[in-house]
Amino acid sequence: MEENKAIIGALLFILLIIGANFVMYAIARGATKSNQKGFLETISKSLNTSVKKEDPMEELHQKMEELKKKE
């Protein structure tokens, strides 16, 4: 009797894992197929923590000004 409960528990656990994988697959596929803002795009934008967009050359200009002042 105890052995049957263990087998049923193991089968439920396996079905739970398979179901979770299927749901994650469906979410990822839906995010990549949609024309609207997808799940991955939203995550990538939220991970970008820079609030203001800096000019990439601005740092170089500041260094050049510092070097000119030192001369």
C-alpha positions, -999 to 999 in steps of 0.1 A, spaced: 0 0 0 28 24 9 45 15 -24 14 25 -44 13 59 -27 49 65 -36 43 56 -73 12 78 -75 32 107 -59 61 102 -83 37 102 -113 19 134 -100 53 151 -96 64 141 -131 31 154 -146 35 186 -127 70 191 -141 58 183 -177 29 207 -173 51 235 -160 75 230 -189 46 231 -214 33 264 -199 67 280 -200 71 269 -237 38 284 -245 47 317 -229 80 319 -246 66 310 -280 38 335 -276 62 363 -266 84 357 -297 55 354 -322 34 384 -312 38 417 -330 31 437 -298 56 442 -270 65 407 -259 76 392 -227 113 391 -236 112 428 -248 96 439 -216 122 420 -195 151 435 -216 138 470 -211 133 465 -174 169 453 -170 182 484 -187 187 506 -156 200 537 -173 174 564 -170 190 590 -191 207 583 -225 242 596 -225 262 606 -255 288 579 -260 314 606 -270 307 627 -239 331 608 -217 358 612 -243 352 649 -245 355 652 -207 388 633 -207 402 655 -235 393 686 -216 410 673 -184 441 665 -204 441 700 -219 438 716 -185 468 696 -172 491 708 -200 
